[in-house]
Amino acid sequence: MADYPLVTDYMATKLVTFTPDTDIRVAINTILKRQISGAPVLNEKRELVGMLSEVDCLKILVKGPYDEAPAEFGTVGNFMSTTVHTISADQTILYAAYEFVNSGYKRLPVVKDGKLIGQISRSDVLRAIQKMGPDIKMVPDSWKGRVPTIPNHKRGRHTENS
């Protein structure tokens, strides 16, 4: 199996973050302005305490009719997800891809020794795949000197037989 790059090779390190006491309207403005789909939420000690996503922000609209009351604004802490799925800094891009495929998350906070050091997204993994590129061999090494040819009855006008 090939050696895959680490998530730290492709993760973002200059992150937009929120605190639990950030006004949710400020957070929504930031999400829209920065064109991001969410961000980590850190407490006063800069510890990861949650994630705020676009879906979390949609709760503002959905919560009002459900409670048969007008939707109220509040803080990020009122809407963020507190169950945070993270990925360790020593994990590979392959592991991150597996997590994205099986979890449905768009981004994962990257932690080292319990501290947030970055964030990896689906797009970051796609950039890694693009950079890795396939090592395509049209003819396996074991076929050298005996490359199969296409039989005459399977040749078409666009088929070359080398």
Backbone as CSV, one residue per row, in Angstrom:
resi,resn,N_x,N_y,N_z,CA_x,CA_y,CA_z,C_x,C_y,C_z
1,MET,0.838,-1.174,0.000,0.000,0.000,0.000,0.888,1.244,0.000
2,ALA,0.446,2.270,-0.683,1.217,3.500,-0.810,1.224,4.273,0.506
3,ASP,2.247,5.091,0.662,2.288,5.985,1.806,1.440,7.207,1.468
4,TYR,0.477,7.497,2.301,-0.406,8.637,2.072,0.056,9.820,2.903
5,PRO,-0.131,11.035,2.394,0.249,12.207,3.162,-0.624,12.346,4.412
6,LEU,-0.107,13.062,5.383,-0.849,13.312,6.618,-1.872,14.432,6.418
7,VAL,-2.882,14.438,7.255,-3.886,15.509,7.179,-3.245,16.869,7.437
8,THR,-2.172,16.881,8.216,-1.495,18.148,8.517,-0.840,18.766,7.285
9,ASP,-0.611,17.965,6.248,-0.030,18.489,5.014,-1.033,19.302,4.201
10,TYR,-2.318,19.109,4.464,-3.359,19.759,3.656,-4.384,20.551,4.463
11,MET,-4.341,20.469,5.765,-5.346,21.132,6.590,-5.175,22.650,6.572
12,ALA,-6.239,23.337,6.883,-6.197,24.792,7.047,-5.757,25.082,8.483
13,THR,-4.915,26.089,8.636,-4.446,26.437,9.977,-4.896,27.837,10.405
14,LYS,-5.247,28.664,9.461,-5.767,29.999,9.785,-7.284,29.903,9.747
15,LEU,-7.843,29.561,10.897,-9.260,29.236,10.963,-10.115,30.394,11.447
16,VAL,-11.313,30.452,10.916,-12.350,31.282,11.493,-12.870,30.479,12.682
17,THR,-12.923,31.091,13.832,-13.457,30.411,15.014,-14.465,31.336,15.689
18,PHE,-15.311,30.735,16.486,-16.278,31.483,17.281,-16.118,31.095,18.730
19,THR,-16.703,31.895,19.607,-16.807,31.543,21.022,-18.279,31.261,21.288
20,PRO,-18.572,30.545,22.354,-19.978,30.251,22.644,-20.827,31.512,22.852
21,ASP,-20.201,32.601,23.285,-20.983,33.819,23.530,-21.054,34.771,22.335
22,THR,-20.531,34.351,21.169,-20.665,35.151,19.946,-22.132,35.209,19.554
23,ASP,-22.614,36.381,19.209,-23.986,36.533,18.742,-24.162,35.695,17.474
24,ILE,-25.234,34.925,17.419,-25.450,34.024,16.278,-25.568,34.804,14.972
25,ARG,-26.093,36.030,15.011,-26.201,36.823,13.779,-24.827,37.226,13.275
26,VAL,-23.913,37.503,14.177,-22.526,37.813,13.792,-21.888,36.574,13.162
27,ALA,-22.136,35.415,13.760,-21.583,34.166,13.218,-22.130,33.891,11.823
28,ILE,-23.439,34.091,11.631,-24.038,33.865,10.310,-23.437,34.832,9.295
29,ASN,-23.279,36.089,9.669,-22.652,37.065,8.765,-21.245,36.634,8.391
30,THR,-20.501,36.130,9.353,-19.130,35.670,9.101,-19.133,34.467,8.161
31,ILE,-20.019,33.512,8.402,-20.111,32.324,7.548,-20.410,32.735,6.109
32,LEU,-21.339,33.664,5.945,-21.695,34.108,4.589,-20.572,34.913,3.942
33,LYS,-19.994,35.825,4.698,-18.931,36.679,4.157,-17.693,35.874,3.777
34,ARG,-17.314,34.930,4.617,-16.100,34.137,4.386,-16.361,32.925,3.495
35,GLN,-17.619,32.682,3.156,-18.019,31.563,2.303,-17.512,30.226,2.848
36,ILE,-17.819,30.004,4.124,-17.466,28.753,4.780,-18.762,28.067,5.203
37,SER,-18.686,26.791,5.480,-19.900,26.067,5.860,-19.980,25.809,7.362
38,GLY,-19.029,26.325,8.099,-19.029,26.165,9.547,-17.665,26.456,10.123
39,ALA,-17.590,26.416,11.461,-16.326,26.730,12.122,-16.292,26.145,13.533
40,PRO,-15.083,25.921,14.041,-14.935,25.448,15.418,-15.343,26.534,16.416
41,VAL,-15.788,26.083,17.575,-16.153,26.991,18.665,-15.184,26.719,19.813
42,LEU,-14.503,27.786,20.262,-13.485,27.660,21.310,-13.903,28.435,22.552
43,ASN,-13.586,27.893,23.726,-13.866,28.626,24.968,-12.745,29.620,25.249
44,GLU,-12.812,30.272,26.404,-11.826,31.301,26.748,-10.404,30.754,26.883
45,LYS,-10.272,29.434,27.102,-8.954,28.801,27.180,-8.506,28.278,25.813
46,ARG,-9.265,28.622,24.764,-8.995,28.191,23.381,-9.139,26.683,23.216
47,GLU,-9.971,26.068,24.063,-10.265,24.641,23.958,-11.485,24.463,23.051
48,LEU,-11.463,23.405,22.260,-12.562,23.102,21.350,-13.767,22.625,22.162
49,VAL,-14.876,23.377,22.077,-16.077,23.012,22.833,-17.276,22.727,21.937
50,GLY,-17.123,22.961,20.634,-18.242,22.715,19.735,-17.897,23.063,18.309
51,MET,-18.881,22.846,17.446,-18.784,23.225,16.036,-20.087,23.925,15.676
52,LEU,-19.975,24.960,14.868,-21.156,25.642,14.360,-21.181,25.435,12.859
53,SER,-22.279,24.876,12.373,-22.426,24.622,10.942,-23.604,25.414,10.398
54,GLU,-23.721,25.415,9.085,-24.877,26.052,8.453,-26.166,25.421,8.960
55,VAL,-26.166,24.117,9.119,-27.357,23.420,9.602,-27.713,23.890,11.015
56,ASP,-26.705,24.060,11.860,-26.964,24.571,13.205,-27.634,25.941,13.136
57,CYS,-27.179,26.780,12.225,-27.743,28.124,12.072,-29.181,28.087,11.563
58,LEU,-29.515,27.095,10.766,-30.884,26.960,10.265,-31.878,26.687,11.391
59,LYS,-31.388,26.226,12.528,-32.260,25.955,13.677,-32.982,27.217,14.143
60,ILE,-32.418,28.371,13.855,-33.058,29.639,14.221,-34.443,29.718,13.587
61,LEU,-34.517,29.381,12.332,-35.785,29.447,11.608,-36.709,28.297,11.985
62,VAL,-36.160,27.111,12.104,-36.962,25.916,12.364,-37.495,25.893,13.795
63,LYS,-36.723,26.382,14.735,-37.094,26.308,16.150,-38.355,27.114,16.467
64,GLY,-38.527,28.260,15.844,-39.684,29.113,16.130,-41.013,28.428,15.895
65,PRO,-41.293,27.960,14.679,-42.574,27.292,14.436,-42.757,26.020,15.268
66,TYR,-41.673,25.322,15.549,-41.772,24.094,16.339,-42.266,24.420,17.749
67,ASP,-41.746,25.495,18.321,-42.143,25.911,19.671,-43.403,26.769,19.660
68,GLU,-43.995,26.968,18.471,-45.161,27.821,18.294,-44.909,29.217,18.864
69,ALA,-43.705,29.687,18.623,-43.320,31.017,19.071,-42.363,31.597,18.044
70,PRO,-42.229,32.908,18.016,-41.259,33.486,17.078,-39.856,32.971,17.371
71,ALA,-39.090,32.789,16.317,-37.709,32.344,16.483,-36.923,33.432,17.210
72,GLU,-36.105,33.008,18.136,-35.271,33.955,18.863,-33.834,33.796,18.421
73,PHE,-33.153,34.915,18.380,-31.721,34.843,18.141,-31.065,34.569,19.485
74,GLY,-29.825,34.297,19.471,-29.105,34.022,20.706,-27.627,34.009,20.410
75,THR,-26.943,33.153,21.092,-25.503,33.048,20.921,-25.158,31.755,20.189
76,VAL,-23.931,31.679,19.762,-23.435,30.462,19.123,-23.639,29.273,20.049
77,GLY,-23.437,29.480,21.338,-23.613,28.412,22.323,-25.010,27.824,22.337
78,ASN,-26.011,28.607,21.946,-27.387,28.116,21.894,-27.639,27.191,20.715
79,PHE,-26.806,27.268,19.676,-27.076,26.553,18.435,-25.984,25.565,18.023
80,MET,-24.800,25.684,18.557,-23.674,24.844,18.122,-23.894,23.386,18.496
81,SER,-23.201,22.516,17.795,-23.167,21.094,18.135,-22.047,20.903,19.142
82,THR,-22.357,20.267,20.247,-21.332,20.078,21.287,-20.646,18.720,21.179
83,THR,-21.227,17.824,20.428,-20.568,16.549,20.162,-19.703,16.763,18.931
84,VAL,-18.405,16.825,19.153,-17.482,17.165,18.070,-16.659,15.949,17.694
85,HIS,-16.710,15.612,16.418,-15.903,14.514,15.876,-14.606,15.130,15.367
86,THR,-13.491,14.703,15.903,-12.190,15.250,15.515,-11.356,14.180,14.820
87,ILE,-10.240,14.625,14.263,-9.285,13.715,13.648,-7.904,14.072,14.199
88,SER,-7.118,13.067,14.471,-5.789,13.264,15.035,-4.812,13.743,13.965
89,ALA,-3.873,14.574,14.372,-2.876,15.133,13.458,-2.002,14.058,12.807
90,ASP,-1.917,12.892,13.394,-1.072,11.842,12.813,-1.828,10.932,11.840
91,GLN,-3.064,11.276,11.519,-3.841,10.480,10.567,-3.537,10.902,9.131
92,THR,-3.807,9.980,8.207,-3.518,10.228,6.793,-4.747,10.770,6.065
93,ILE,-4.478,11.254,4.868,-5.544,11.719,3.981,-6.517,10.576,3.690
94,LEU,-6.012,9.370,3.549,-6.871,8.209,3.313,-7.851,8.033,4.467
95,TYR,-7.365,8.146,5.687,-8.234,8.016,6.856,-9.275,9.137,6.869
96,ALA,-8.860,10.350,6.541,-9.796,11.480,6.490,-10.874,11.229,5.446
97,ALA,-10.479,10.736,4.277,-11.453,10.430,3.223,-12.452,9.392,3.721
98,TYR,-11.966,8.374,4.395,-12.837,7.353,4.961,-13.827,7.980,5.941
99,GLU,-13.347,8.865,6.798,-14.221,9.525,7.767,-15.288,10.361,7.066
100,PHE,-14.903,11.105,6.037,-15.873,11.937,5.323,-16.921,11.080,4.615
101,VAL,-16.495,10.010,3.992,-17.426,9.145,3.274,-18.432,8.512,4.236
102,ASN,-17.980,8.134,5.406,-18.834,7.396,6.335,-19.538,8.241,7.389
103,SER,-19.191,9.511,7.505,-19.809,10.330,8.551,-20.769,11.383,8.014
104,GLY,-20.524,11.855,6.811,-21.354,12.933,6.280,-20.866,14.318,6.669
105,TYR,-19.821,14.411,7.494,-19.276,15.710,7.875,-18.600,16.364,6.678
106,LYS,-18.560,17.695,6.686,-17.874,18.451,5.635,-16.486,18.882,6.071
107,ARG,-16.281,18.930,7.384,-14.998,19.365,7.913,-14.760,18.661,9.237
108,LEU,-13.486,18.453,9.559,-13.128,17.835,10.836,-12.019,18.650,11.488
109,PRO,-12.187,19.017,12.752,-11.101,19.681,13.467,-9.933,18.708,13.632
110,VAL,-8.735,19.213,13.449,-7.528,18.395,13.610,-6.924,18.740,14.964
111,VAL,-6.699,17.716,15.778,-6.179,17.930,17.123,-4.859,17.207,17.321
112,LYS,-4.043,17.822,18.158,-2.770,17.216,18.559,-2.636,17.458,20.052
113,ASP,-2.416,16.390,20.788,-2.333,16.472,22.252,-3.548,17.197,22.833
114,GLY,-4.713,16.941,22.248,-5.950,17.520,22.752,-6.212,18.965,22.355
115,LYS,-5.304,19.574,21.611,-5.451,20.977,21.209,-5.778,21.087,19.728
116,LEU,-6.635,22.037,19.395,-6.986,22.303,18.002,-5.791,22.922,17.291
117,ILE,-5.360,22.291,16.190,-4.236,22.842,15.425,-4.622,23.174,13.987
118,GLY,-5.823,22.757,13.582,-6.258,23.034,12.222,-7.583,22.377,11.929
119,GLN,-7.930,22.386,10.667,-9.184,21.778,10.231,-8.988,21.231,8.826
120,ILE,-9.474,20.026,8.608,-9.395,19.407,7.286,-10.817,19.336,6.730
121,SER,-10.945,19.638,5.453,-12.261,19.609,4.815,-12.248,18.608,3.665
122,ARG,-13.430,18.348,3.155,-13.532,17.479,1.989,-12.717,18.045,0.829
123,SER,-12.785,19.364,0.651,-12.036,20.006,-0.434,-10.531,19.827,-0.258
124,ASP,-10.061,19.866,0.984,-8.636,19.652,1.250,-8.213,18.253,0.817
125,VAL,-9.069,17.274,1.086,-8.767,15.896,0.681,-8.766,15.785,-0.838
126,LEU,-9.696,16.469,-1.489,-9.714,16.457,-2.957,-8.442,17.082,-3.529
127,ARG,-7.960,18.162,-2.896,-6.689,18.772,-3.343,-5.551,17.777,-3.189
128,ALA,-5.566,17.016,-2.115,-4.520,16.007,-1.894,-4.579,14.937,-2.977
129,ILE,-5.781,14.490,-3.292,-5.940,13.474,-4.340,-5.416,14.010,-5.665
130,GLN,-5.784,15.249,-5.967,-5.350,15.862,-7.226,-3.823,15.966,-7.287
131,LYS,-3.217,16.335,-6.182,-1.766,16.490,-6.154,-1.048,15.139,-6.202
132,MET,-1.655,14.132,-5.559,-1.041,12.802,-5.548,-1.022,12.238,-6.960
133,GLY,-2.124,12.386,-7.659,-2.208,11.902,-9.034,-1.968,10.420,-9.145
134,PRO,-2.565,9.821,-10.118,-2.349,8.384,-10.286,-1.016,8.101,-10.966
135,ASP,-0.436,6.996,-10.603,0.770,6.520,-11.268,0.301,5.423,-12.216
136,ILE,-0.125,5.843,-13.394,-0.751,4.917,-14.333,0.298,4.250,-15.205
137,LYS,0.228,2.960,-15.245,1.056,2.191,-16.168,0.088,1.483,-17.089
138,MET,0.226,1.724,-18.345,-0.689,1.104,-19.303,-0.416,-0.394,-19.437
139,VAL,0.808,-0.770,-19.211,1.177,-2.178,-19.332,1.890,-2.574,-18.039
140,PRO,1.361,-3.574,-17.349,2.039,-4.015,-16.124,3.457,-4.489,-16.417
141,ASP,4.351,-4.275,-15.457,5.746,-4.703,-15.628,5.848,-6.190,-15.965
142,SER,4.951,-6.985,-15.416,5.013,-8.434,-15.658,4.697,-8.804,-17.099
143,TRP,4.124,-7.865,-17.862,3.786,-8.136,-19.268,4.883,-7.698,-20.230
144,LYS,5.938,-7.057,-19.738,6.986,-6.555,-20.634,7.540,-7.683,-21.485
145,GLY,7.631,-7.395,-22.753,8.134,-8.383,-23.694,7.056,-9.310,-24.220
146,ARG,5.902,-9.269,-23.628,4.801,-10.110,-24.096,3.473,-9.355,-23.984
147,VAL,3.476,-8.127,-24.427,2.284,-7.292,-24.379,1.200,-7.917,-25.245
148,PRO,0.010,-8.111,-24.665,-1.059,-8.731,-25.454,-1.515,-7.817,-26.591
149,THR,-1.967,-8.429,-27.637,-2.491,-7.683,-28.776,-3.990,-7.914,-28.878
150,ILE,-4.648,-7.010,-29.563,-6.088,-7.126,-29.749,-6.335,-8.032,-30.943
151,PRO,-7.161,-9.069,-30.776,-7.463,-9.957,-31.908,-8.128,-9.176,-33.036
152,ASN,-7.910,-9.631,-34.254,-8.459,-8.944,-35.426,-9.965,-8.748,-35.346
153,HIS,-10.696,-9.733,-34.856,-12.144,-9.625,-34.821,-12.650,-8.593,-33.796
154,LYS,-11.768,-8.124,-32.884,-12.166,-7.111,-31.903,-11.634,-5.713,-32.237
155,ARG,-10.912,-5.621,-33.333,-10.364,-4.330,-33.725,-11.437,-3.497,-34.407
156,GLY,-11.425,-2.229,-34.119,-12.303,-1.284,-34.799,-11.468,-0.279,-35.537
157,ARG,-12.120,0.649,-36.173,-11.352,1.637,-36.941,-10.554,2.579,-36.043
158,HIS,-10.881,2.644,-34.737,-10.151,3.521,-33.816,-9.156,2.756,-32.951
159,THR,-9.024,1.472,-33.190,-8.144,0.629,-32.386,-6.798,0.516,-33.050
160,GLU,-5.769,0.733,-32.235,-4.413,0.503,-32.750,-3.882,-0.755,-32.090
161,ASN,-3.103,-1.473,-32.796,-2.483,-2.664,-32.246,-0.979,-2.462,-32.233
162,SER,-0.448,-2.189,-31.090,0.993,-1.926,-31.021,1.773,-3.127,-30.584
